[in-house]
Amino acid sequence: MSITAEALRELHRIHTQLGDLRERLARFPKQLLAREGAVKRFEEILVKAQADSKATRVAADQKQLSLKSGELKIADLQVKLNGCKTNREYQALKDQIAADEMANSVLADEIIEGLDKIEEMQKLVVEAQQHVTQAKEELVKTRLVVESQQASVQADVVRLEAELAAAEAKLPDDFRVAYQRVANVKGSDAMATVDGETCSGCNQHITPQRINELRLLRVVVCTSCGRLLYLPEDTRVGGK
Ligand SMILES: [Zn+2]
């Protein structure tokens, strides 16, 4: 059986292009998944930021209420102070009022801190919302790109598959069986050019005798990687 380098080169080209296109087709769903994942992640961050913001607000509101009741309590104690009968009672109330005022002042400071924190939290919520919006926009863009490219890549695959079938039809019958066996398993890795004295597929040495066989249009398989070998374009082919 004999096979020309040109035929193998052509098959290799088609297989390589088909391989690239199929890889691109396989990447499209991954690209979409990555975008969808980003939207989901940012939405989770947003939900957490909103919950944190709400919790901070609730805590601040509770402190406001405590402060209000603390102030009412002091007002109440002041009234009692005026009606005091003994010095001891008077002093005890005075001390109580001083302690309550201290507690209220701590509470007031905490409320101011809480308000600052609420402001910070709101900024985080706004930021998270922006990230969600951006991620959704990216997803829409990627969907459009994928939809438009998918169709054209798919069309290229169909065209190349037809080219491949035509090129395979031209192969000698006895060679086609051996070729198909390797091509079905390895695709574009089914063939490799000889680069100097090495297989370009696995970089192993090819003996001069095997290179001679290639020149004689014999079928030569790399003993190390199993690829069908062919000579590069600029090699002078014996007998031609
Ligand atoms: Zn090899």
py3Dmol code that shows the C-alpha trace and the ligand (Angstrom):
import py3Dmol

protein = """\
ATOM      1  CA  MET A   1       0.000   0.000   0.000  1.00  0.00           C
ATOM      2  CA  SER A   2       1.217   3.486  -0.747  1.00  0.00           C
ATOM      3  CA  ILE A   3       0.144   6.867   0.447  1.00  0.00           C
ATOM      4  CA  THR A   4       1.304  10.322  -0.492  1.00  0.00           C
ATOM      5  CA  ALA A   5       2.519  12.871   2.019  1.00  0.00           C
ATOM      6  CA  GLU A   6       0.132  15.307   0.412  1.00  0.00           C
ATOM      7  CA  ALA A   7      -2.896  13.150   1.236  1.00  0.00           C
ATOM      8  CA  LEU A   8      -1.806  12.721   4.862  1.00  0.00           C
ATOM      9  CA  ARG A   9      -0.984  16.390   5.153  1.00  0.00           C
ATOM     10  CA  GLU A  10      -4.456  17.255   3.938  1.00  0.00           C
ATOM     11  CA  LEU A  11      -6.066  14.809   6.357  1.00  0.00           C
ATOM     12  CA  HIS A  12      -3.960  16.148   9.194  1.00  0.00           C
ATOM     13  CA  ARG A  13      -4.955  19.718   8.379  1.00  0.00           C
ATOM     14  CA  ILE A  14      -8.642  18.849   8.345  1.00  0.00           C
ATOM     15  CA  HIS A  15      -8.382  16.834  11.569  1.00  0.00           C
ATOM     16  CA  THR A  16      -6.487  19.638  13.297  1.00  0.00           C
ATOM     17  CA  GLN A  17      -9.028  22.257  12.251  1.00  0.00           C
ATOM     18  CA  LEU A  18     -11.909  19.999  13.235  1.00  0.00           C
ATOM     19  CA  GLY A  19     -10.272  19.397  16.590  1.00  0.00           C
ATOM     20  CA  ASP A  20      -9.905  23.138  17.186  1.00  0.00           C
ATOM     21  CA  LEU A  21     -13.480  23.830  16.177  1.00  0.00           C
ATOM     22  CA  ARG A  22     -14.847  21.057  18.374  1.00  0.00           C
ATOM     23  CA  GLU A  23     -12.819  22.420  21.274  1.00  0.00           C
ATOM     24  CA  ARG A  24     -14.342  25.842  20.652  1.00  0.00           C
ATOM     25  CA  LEU A  25     -17.803  24.294  20.596  1.00  0.00           C
ATOM     26  CA  ALA A  26     -17.061  22.580  23.896  1.00  0.00           C
ATOM     27  CA  ARG A  27     -15.827  25.860  25.405  1.00  0.00           C
ATOM     28  CA  PHE A  28     -19.087  27.728  24.729  1.00  0.00           C
ATOM     29  CA  PRO A  29     -21.123  26.005  27.447  1.00  0.00           C
ATOM     30  CA  LYS A  30     -18.179  26.373  29.847  1.00  0.00           C
ATOM     31  CA  GLN A  31     -18.021  30.114  29.152  1.00  0.00           C
ATOM     32  CA  LEU A  32     -21.733  30.402  29.892  1.00  0.00           C
ATOM     33  CA  LEU A  33     -21.402  28.336  33.057  1.00  0.00           C
ATOM     34  CA  ALA A  34     -18.587  30.584  34.283  1.00  0.00           C
ATOM     35  CA  ARG A  35     -20.716  33.702  33.674  1.00  0.00           C
ATOM     36  CA  GLU A  36     -23.735  32.142  35.353  1.00  0.00           C
ATOM     37  CA  GLY A  37     -21.532  31.155  38.289  1.00  0.00           C
ATOM     38  CA  ALA A  38     -20.315  34.748  38.648  1.00  0.00           C
ATOM     39  CA  VAL A  39     -23.916  36.048  38.732  1.00  0.00           C
ATOM     40  CA  LYS A  40     -24.789  33.483  41.402  1.00  0.00           C
ATOM     41  CA  ARG A  41     -21.729  34.359  43.512  1.00  0.00           C
ATOM     42  CA  PHE A  42     -22.433  38.095  43.401  1.00  0.00           C
ATOM     43  CA  GLU A  43     -26.105  37.499  44.208  1.00  0.00           C
ATOM     44  CA  GLU A  44     -25.057  35.530  47.286  1.00  0.00           C
ATOM     45  CA  ILE A  45     -22.757  38.374  48.350  1.00  0.00           C
ATOM     46  CA  LEU A  46     -25.649  40.821  47.841  1.00  0.00           C
ATOM     47  CA  VAL A  47     -28.056  38.733  49.935  1.00  0.00           C
ATOM     48  CA  LYS A  48     -25.494  38.565  52.751  1.00  0.00           C
ATOM     49  CA  ALA A  49     -24.769  42.316  52.554  1.00  0.00           C
ATOM     50  CA  GLN A  50     -28.502  43.058  52.710  1.00  0.00           C
ATOM     51  CA  ALA A  51     -28.930  40.747  55.719  1.00  0.00           C
ATOM     52  CA  ASP A  52     -25.935  42.307  57.511  1.00  0.00           C
ATOM     53  CA  SER A  53     -27.241  45.781  56.775  1.00  0.00           C
ATOM     54  CA  LYS A  54     -30.673  44.876  58.134  1.00  0.00           C
ATOM     55  CA  ALA A  55     -29.197  43.293  61.286  1.00  0.00           C
ATOM     56  CA  THR A  56     -27.106  46.418  61.930  1.00  0.00           C
ATOM     57  CA  ARG A  57     -30.164  48.619  61.510  1.00  0.00           C
ATOM     58  CA  VAL A  58     -32.266  46.462  63.859  1.00  0.00           C
ATOM     59  CA  ALA A  59     -29.491  46.573  66.490  1.00  0.00           C
ATOM     60  CA  ALA A  60     -29.260  50.367  66.169  1.00  0.00           C
ATOM     61  CA  ASP A  61     -33.051  50.724  66.469  1.00  0.00           C
ATOM     62  CA  GLN A  62     -33.012  48.610  69.620  1.00  0.00           C
ATOM     63  CA  LYS A  63     -30.318  50.814  71.124  1.00  0.00           C
ATOM     64  CA  GLN A  64     -32.368  53.894  70.276  1.00  0.00           C
ATOM     65  CA  LEU A  65     -35.314  52.387  72.161  1.00  0.00           C
ATOM     66  CA  SER A  66     -33.080  51.505  75.129  1.00  0.00           C
ATOM     67  CA  LEU A  67     -31.755  55.036  75.198  1.00  0.00           C
ATOM     68  CA  LYS A  68     -35.276  56.450  75.133  1.00  0.00           C
ATOM     69  CA  SER A  69     -36.410  54.253  78.024  1.00  0.00           C
ATOM     70  CA  GLY A  70     -33.180  55.083  79.864  1.00  0.00           C
ATOM     71  CA  GLU A  71     -33.960  58.777  79.510  1.00  0.00           C
ATOM     72  CA  LEU A  72     -37.537  58.246  80.713  1.00  0.00           C
ATOM     73  CA  LYS A  73     -36.183  56.336  83.706  1.00  0.00           C
ATOM     74  CA  ILE A  74     -33.873  59.229  84.601  1.00  0.00           C
ATOM     75  CA  ALA A  75     -36.750  61.725  84.288  1.00  0.00           C
ATOM     76  CA  ASP A  76     -38.750  59.496  86.585  1.00  0.00           C
ATOM     77  CA  LEU A  77     -35.886  59.349  89.097  1.00  0.00           C
ATOM     78  CA  GLN A  78     -35.592  63.139  88.980  1.00  0.00           C
ATOM     79  CA  VAL A  79     -39.242  63.417  90.015  1.00  0.00           C
ATOM     80  CA  LYS A  80     -38.612  60.984  92.864  1.00  0.00           C
ATOM     81  CA  LEU A  81     -35.546  62.967  93.865  1.00  0.00           C
ATOM     82  CA  ASN A  82     -37.710  66.021  94.519  1.00  0.00           C
ATOM     83  CA  GLY A  83     -39.949  64.062  96.821  1.00  0.00           C
ATOM     84  CA  CYS A  84     -37.137  62.566  98.894  1.00  0.00           C
ATOM     85  CA  LYS A  85     -37.608  62.429 102.651  1.00  0.00           C
ATOM     86  CA  THR A  86     -34.137  61.393 103.837  1.00  0.00           C
ATOM     87  CA  ASN A  87     -30.604  62.276 102.842  1.00  0.00           C
ATOM     88  CA  ARG A  88     -29.771  58.627 102.433  1.00  0.00           C
ATOM     89  CA  GLU A  89     -32.645  58.122 100.008  1.00  0.00           C
ATOM     90  CA  TYR A  90     -31.611  61.287  98.177  1.00  0.00           C
ATOM     91  CA  GLN A  91     -28.006  60.145  97.810  1.00  0.00           C
ATOM     92  CA  ALA A  92     -29.033  56.693  96.628  1.00  0.00           C
ATOM     93  CA  LEU A  93     -31.209  58.236  93.921  1.00  0.00           C
ATOM     94  CA  LYS A  94     -28.423  60.652  92.939  1.00  0.00           C
ATOM     95  CA  ASP A  95     -26.039  57.702  92.515  1.00  0.00           C
ATOM     96  CA  GLN A  96     -28.632  55.791  90.529  1.00  0.00           C
ATOM     97  CA  ILE A  97     -29.189  58.754  88.205  1.00  0.00           C
ATOM     98  CA  ALA A  98     -25.405  59.188  87.702  1.00  0.00           C
ATOM     99  CA  ALA A  99     -25.032  55.499  86.828  1.00  0.00           C
ATOM    100  CA  ASP A 100     -27.964  55.626  84.422  1.00  0.00           C
ATOM    101  CA  GLU A 101     -26.611  58.747  82.760  1.00  0.00           C
ATOM    102  CA  MET A 102     -23.283  57.009  82.257  1.00  0.00           C
ATOM    103  CA  ALA A 103     -25.015  53.995  80.735  1.00  0.00           C
ATOM    104  CA  ASN A 104     -27.032  56.286  78.445  1.00  0.00           C
ATOM    105  CA  SER A 105     -23.946  58.129  77.278  1.00  0.00           C
ATOM    106  CA  VAL A 106     -22.268  54.806  76.371  1.00  0.00           C
ATOM    107  CA  LEU A 107     -25.431  53.849  74.528  1.00  0.00           C
ATOM    108  CA  ALA A 108     -25.482  57.191  72.678  1.00  0.00           C
ATOM    109  CA  ASP A 109     -21.885  56.637  71.528  1.00  0.00           C
ATOM    110  CA  GLU A 110     -22.777  53.162  70.346  1.00  0.00           C
ATOM    111  CA  ILE A 111     -25.735  54.543  68.430  1.00  0.00           C
ATOM    112  CA  ILE A 112     -23.483  57.001  66.595  1.00  0.00           C
ATOM    113  CA  GLU A 113     -21.070  54.172  65.766  1.00  0.00           C
ATOM    114  CA  GLY A 114     -24.044  52.097  64.629  1.00  0.00           C
ATOM    115  CA  LEU A 115     -25.191  54.862  62.275  1.00  0.00           C
ATOM    116  CA  ASP A 116     -21.711  54.995  60.723  1.00  0.00           C
ATOM    117  CA  LYS A 117     -21.813  51.241  60.352  1.00  0.00           C
ATOM    118  CA  ILE A 118     -25.230  51.394  58.680  1.00  0.00           C
ATOM    119  CA  GLU A 119     -23.824  53.873  56.169  1.00  0.00           C
ATOM    120  CA  GLU A 120     -20.891  51.544  55.446  1.00  0.00           C
ATOM    121  CA  MET A 121     -23.217  48.567  55.067  1.00  0.00           C
ATOM    122  CA  GLN A 122     -25.400  50.459  52.631  1.00  0.00           C
ATOM    123  CA  LYS A 123     -22.357  51.232  50.521  1.00  0.00           C
ATOM    124  CA  LEU A 124     -21.525  47.508  50.475  1.00  0.00           C
ATOM    125  CA  VAL A 125     -25.102  46.714  49.426  1.00  0.00           C
ATOM    126  CA  VAL A 126     -24.941  49.252  46.574  1.00  0.00           C
ATOM    127  CA  GLU A 127     -21.559  47.863  45.508  1.00  0.00           C
ATOM    128  CA  ALA A 128     -22.885  44.299  45.578  1.00  0.00           C
ATOM    129  CA  GLN A 129     -25.911  45.359  43.521  1.00  0.00           C
ATOM    130  CA  GLN A 130     -23.584  46.912  40.937  1.00  0.00           C
ATOM    131  CA  HIS A 131     -21.559  43.703  40.760  1.00  0.00           C
ATOM    132  CA  VAL A 132     -24.723  41.671  40.220  1.00  0.00           C
ATOM    133  CA  THR A 133     -25.845  44.051  37.453  1.00  0.00           C
ATOM    134  CA  GLN A 134     -22.431  43.916  35.765  1.00  0.00           C
ATOM    135  CA  ALA A 135     -22.251  40.114  36.003  1.00  0.00           C
ATOM    136  CA  LYS A 136     -25.734  39.848  34.465  1.00  0.00           C
ATOM    137  CA  GLU A 137     -24.705  42.178  31.636  1.00  0.00           C
ATOM    138  CA  GLU A 138     -21.603  40.051  31.003  1.00  0.00           C
ATOM    139  CA  LEU A 139     -23.769  36.952  30.933  1.00  0.00           C
ATOM    140  CA  VAL A 140     -26.107  38.510  28.347  1.00  0.00           C
ATOM    141  CA  LYS A 141     -23.115  39.603  26.232  1.00  0.00           C
ATOM    142  CA  THR A 142     -21.512  36.157  26.431  1.00  0.00           C
ATOM    143  CA  ARG A 143     -24.836  34.544  25.484  1.00  0.00           C
ATOM    144  CA  LEU A 144     -25.063  36.742  22.387  1.00  0.00           C
ATOM    145  CA  VAL A 145     -21.453  36.015  21.389  1.00  0.00           C
ATOM    146  CA  VAL A 146     -21.894  32.293  21.983  1.00  0.00           C
ATOM    147  CA  GLU A 147     -25.159  32.187  20.035  1.00  0.00           C
ATOM    148  CA  SER A 148     -23.684  33.988  17.034  1.00  0.00           C
ATOM    149  CA  GLN A 149     -20.354  32.112  17.058  1.00  0.00           C
ATOM    150  CA  GLN A 150     -21.831  28.717  17.800  1.00  0.00           C
ATOM    151  CA  ALA A 151     -23.794  28.758  14.567  1.00  0.00           C
ATOM    152  CA  SER A 152     -20.786  29.687  12.438  1.00  0.00           C
ATOM    153  CA  VAL A 153     -18.444  27.230  14.170  1.00  0.00           C
ATOM    154  CA  GLN A 154     -21.085  24.536  13.757  1.00  0.00           C
ATOM    155  CA  ALA A 155     -21.314  25.392  10.055  1.00  0.00           C
ATOM    156  CA  ASP A 156     -17.509  25.159   9.751  1.00  0.00           C
ATOM    157  CA  VAL A 157     -17.593  21.752  11.437  1.00  0.00           C
ATOM    158  CA  VAL A 158     -20.174  20.515   8.927  1.00  0.00           C
ATOM    159  CA  ARG A 159     -18.104  21.882   6.032  1.00  0.00           C
ATOM    160  CA  LEU A 160     -14.884  20.286   7.320  1.00  0.00           C
ATOM    161  CA  GLU A 161     -16.591  16.985   8.009  1.00  0.00           C
ATOM    162  CA  ALA A 162     -17.623  16.934   4.356  1.00  0.00           C
ATOM    163  CA  GLU A 163     -14.035  17.811   3.348  1.00  0.00           C
ATOM    164  CA  LEU A 164     -12.760  15.018   5.557  1.00  0.00           C
ATOM    165  CA  ALA A 165     -15.161  12.490   4.060  1.00  0.00           C
ATOM    166  CA  ALA A 166     -14.052  13.545   0.564  1.00  0.00           C
ATOM    167  CA  ALA A 167     -10.362  13.282   1.475  1.00  0.00           C
ATOM    168  CA  GLU A 168     -10.892   9.907   3.112  1.00  0.00           C
ATOM    169  CA  ALA A 169     -12.765   8.638   0.066  1.00  0.00           C
ATOM    170  CA  LYS A 170      -9.629   9.262  -1.991  1.00  0.00           C
ATOM    171  CA  LEU A 171      -7.490   7.041   0.257  1.00  0.00           C
ATOM    172  CA  PRO A 172      -6.388   3.639  -1.059  1.00  0.00           C
ATOM    173  CA  ASP A 173      -8.719   0.979   0.350  1.00  0.00           C
ATOM    174  CA  ASP A 174      -5.969  -1.022   2.052  1.00  0.00           C
ATOM    175  CA  PHE A 175      -4.659   2.084   3.791  1.00  0.00           C
ATOM    176  CA  ARG A 176      -8.039   3.420   4.834  1.00  0.00           C
ATOM    177  CA  VAL A 177      -8.599   0.662   7.391  1.00  0.00           C
ATOM    178  CA  ALA A 178      -5.317   1.366   9.185  1.00  0.00           C
ATOM    179  CA  TYR A 179      -5.890   5.107   8.986  1.00  0.00           C
ATOM    180  CA  GLN A 180      -9.458   4.934  10.261  1.00  0.00           C
ATOM    181  CA  ARG A 181      -8.432   2.831  13.232  1.00  0.00           C
ATOM    182  CA  VAL A 182      -5.940   5.476  14.383  1.00  0.00           C
ATOM    183  CA  ALA A 183      -8.009   8.489  13.317  1.00  0.00           C
ATOM    184  CA  ASN A 184     -11.133   7.304  15.146  1.00  0.00           C
ATOM    185  CA  VAL A 185      -9.232   7.139  18.414  1.00  0.00           C
ATOM    186  CA  LYS A 186      -6.747   9.983  18.078  1.00  0.00           C
ATOM    187  CA  GLY A 187      -8.349  12.527  15.747  1.00  0.00           C
ATOM    188  CA  SER A 188      -5.750  15.146  14.849  1.00  0.00           C
ATOM    189  CA  ASP A 189      -3.184  13.205  16.896  1.00  0.00           C
ATOM    190  CA  ALA A 190      -3.463  10.368  14.411  1.00  0.00           C
ATOM    191  CA  MET A 191      -0.836  11.987  12.175  1.00  0.00           C
ATOM    192  CA  ALA A 192       2.466  13.738  12.584  1.00  0.00           C
ATOM    193  CA  THR A 193       4.971  15.268  10.256  1.00  0.00           C
ATOM    194  CA  VAL A 194       8.622  14.267  10.343  1.00  0.00           C
ATOM    195  CA  ASP A 195      10.695  17.161  11.605  1.00  0.00           C
ATOM    196  CA  GLY A 196      14.288  16.515  10.509  1.00  0.00           C
ATOM    197  CA  GLU A 197      14.754  13.057  11.970  1.00  0.00           C
ATOM    198  CA  THR A 198      12.150  13.208  14.705  1.00  0.00           C
ATOM    199  CA  CYS A 199       8.424  12.618  14.974  1.00  0.00           C
ATOM    200  CA  SER A 200       6.795  16.033  15.541  1.00  0.00           C
ATOM    201  CA  GLY A 201       4.112  14.296  17.585  1.00  0.00           C
ATOM    202  CA  CYS A 202       6.312  12.762  20.271  1.00  0.00           C
ATOM    203  CA  ASN A 203       9.815  14.059  19.451  1.00  0.00           C
ATOM    204  CA  GLN A 204      11.265  10.565  19.170  1.00  0.00           C
ATOM    205  CA  HIS A 205      13.944   9.729  16.642  1.00  0.00           C
ATOM    206  CA  ILE A 206      12.894   8.285  13.283  1.00  0.00           C
ATOM    207  CA  THR A 207      15.494   6.061  11.627  1.00  0.00           C
ATOM    208  CA  PRO A 208      16.808   7.074   8.188  1.00  0.00           C
ATOM    209  CA  GLN A 209      15.481   3.774   6.884  1.00  0.00           C
ATOM    210  CA  ARG A 210      11.926   4.698   7.894  1.00  0.00           C
ATOM    211  CA  ILE A 211      12.326   8.130   6.361  1.00  0.00           C
ATOM    212  CA  ASN A 212      13.371   6.403   3.155  1.00  0.00           C
ATOM    213  CA  GLU A 213      10.241   4.289   3.347  1.00  0.00           C
ATOM    214  CA  LEU A 214       8.209   7.487   3.588  1.00  0.00           C
ATOM    215  CA  ARG A 215       9.961   8.773   0.457  1.00  0.00           C
ATOM    216  CA  LEU A 216       8.853   5.594  -1.251  1.00  0.00           C
ATOM    217  CA  LEU A 217       5.250   6.463  -0.274  1.00  0.00           C
ATOM    218  CA  ARG A 218       5.007   3.560   2.158  1.00  0.00           C
ATOM    219  CA  VAL A 219       2.821   3.802   5.237  1.00  0.00           C
ATOM    220  CA  VAL A 220       5.047   4.482   8.231  1.00  0.00           C
ATOM    221  CA  VAL A 221       3.817   4.612  11.797  1.00  0.00           C
ATOM    222  CA  CYS A 222       5.878   6.156  14.591  1.00  0.00           C
ATOM    223  CA  THR A 223       6.983   3.206  16.712  1.00  0.00           C
ATOM    224  CA  SER A 224       6.833   5.324  19.818  1.00  0.00           C
ATOM    225  CA  CYS A 225       3.482   7.184  19.600  1.00  0.00           C
ATOM    226  CA  GLY A 226       1.656   5.322  16.866  1.00  0.00           C
ATOM    227  CA  ARG A 227       1.002   8.387  14.709  1.00  0.00           C
ATOM    228  CA  LEU A 228       0.966   7.999  10.944  1.00  0.00           C
ATOM    229  CA  LEU A 229       4.027   9.853   9.701  1.00  0.00           C
ATOM    230  CA  TYR A 230       4.320  12.068   6.643  1.00  0.00           C
ATOM    231  CA  LEU A 231       7.064  14.215   5.192  1.00  0.00           C
ATOM    232  CA  PRO A 232       6.851  18.006   5.341  1.00  0.00           C
ATOM    233  CA  GLU A 233       5.994  19.955   2.198  1.00  0.00           C
ATOM    234  CA  ASP A 234       9.522  21.063   1.341  1.00  0.00           C
ATOM    235  CA  THR A 235      10.929  17.519   1.361  1.00  0.00           C
ATOM    236  CA  ARG A 236      11.855  16.158  -2.034  1.00  0.00           C
ATOM    237  CA  VAL A 237       9.882  12.993  -2.544  1.00  0.00           C
ATOM    238  CA  GLY A 238      11.601  10.131  -4.330  1.00  0.00           C
ATOM    239  CA  GLY A 239      10.136   9.101  -7.628  1.00  0.00           C
ATOM    240  CA  LYS A 240       8.341  12.373  -8.202  1.00  0.00           C
TER     241      LYS A 240
END
"""
ligand_1 = """\
1
ZN
Zn 5.831 9.756 17.453
"""
view = py3Dmol.view(width=600, height=400)
view.addModel(protein, "pdb")
view.setStyle({"model": 0}, {"cartoon": {"style": "trace"}})
view.addModel(ligand_1, "xyz")
view.setStyle({"model": 1}, {"stick": {}})
view.zoomTo()
view.show()
